[in-house]
Amino acid sequence: MIQPFGARRQTGFTLLEVLVAAALFSFILVILYSALFSTGLHWRTSEVHAHRNDNKRLALSFIRRVVKQALPIIRQDAKGNQLLFQGDAYSLKFVTYLPAHHAGSGIYYIKFEVENDELLFKYMPLTRVKAMLEEDIFVDAETVSLFEPVEEINLGYFGQDSANAGPAWHEEWNNKTRLPELMRFQVSTGSGEPWPELSIALRSQAVPGQLALILPREEADVES
């Protein structure tokens, strides 16, 4: 039976239906892309944060290990004995052991300080005795950046700083014969991410009755 022309069934889509479908499909794609982008951004942010925390833990672990092994080495010179441990609130120099995988194993003179927003670890073998107390000794030292950005470090020293004083916290260590009993190591990044405060007990104490390592005066010092 032939249907009248006006009564034929429509088997396709109208232009309006196609436009509506395209608009809905585009809207769905935008939502999916936004969700995937947000997920990826969150994942990358979490990965960066986890990486920074890992670096922070490694730096703190390394600092704790080398400070605990500080050695009470005394250098003799024309001015008298000098303990190779000099520290103030913002830097620290001392003698310690370093592991073989880091510096070749042995006794090193090292320094912690902040330069150009980096927490730096400088080290050199304990060999050039005559230059041990020169101001520029670490100019040519090996340098490793432990962490960045770092705004400052704040160090404290607990112990008997002089013969007539009891144990207390000090901003710098001036005792020429013995190490502090404890050290406080604080790191500030200035970014609102606080570091755990390190409280480190030093193992080797130059106390009466304990043998301390002494670097003898060089011939040049003796002749002068």
C-alpha positions, 0 to 999 in steps of 0.5 A: 500500500502506498502511503501518501507523501505527507504520511511517510515515516522519517528514518533520519535525524533532523539538523537540530537533533544532530546539533544537540547530540554534538553539543552533549558529546562536546560537554561530556568530553570537556568534563572527562578532560577536566577530570583527567587533567585534575587527576594528573595534576594531583598525581604529579603534585603528590609525586613531587611532594613525596620526592621532596620528603624523601630528599628531606629524610635522606638529608636529615639522616645523613646529617645525623650520622656524620654529626654523631661520629664527630671526632675530638681531634685537637690541633697544636699550633703556635697559639696553643691547642685548638679543637677542630670543632667550630660552630655558630648558629648558622654554620658548623665545621668539624672532623668526622668519618665519611662512608666509602660510597660517599667520599672514599672512606676515611677522616674528613674535615667538613662544613655545613652551611647555607649559600644561595638558598642551598644547604651545602655539605663541604668536605676535604681529607684531613691532611693539610694540617698547617691550613686546617684553621684558615678561613678560606680552607673550604674554597676548593673543597668538594661540595654537595647540595643536600637540599634546596630551597633552604632559607637558613639553618639554626644550630645550638650546642649543649654542654659545658662551654667553659671550666667554670660554667655548667651545661647549658645551650649555646648559640656557638661553641668555643670550648677548645678541648671538648665537644658539646654533649648535644647538638640541635639542628633546625632547617627553615625553608621559608615555604611553610614546610617545617623540618623536624628538629634534629637533636643529636648526641655526639658519641666521641667526647674529649673528656678527662681520662679519654684519649683524644687524637692530637695533630702535632705542630708542623715544622714551620710552626715549631721553627717560628 
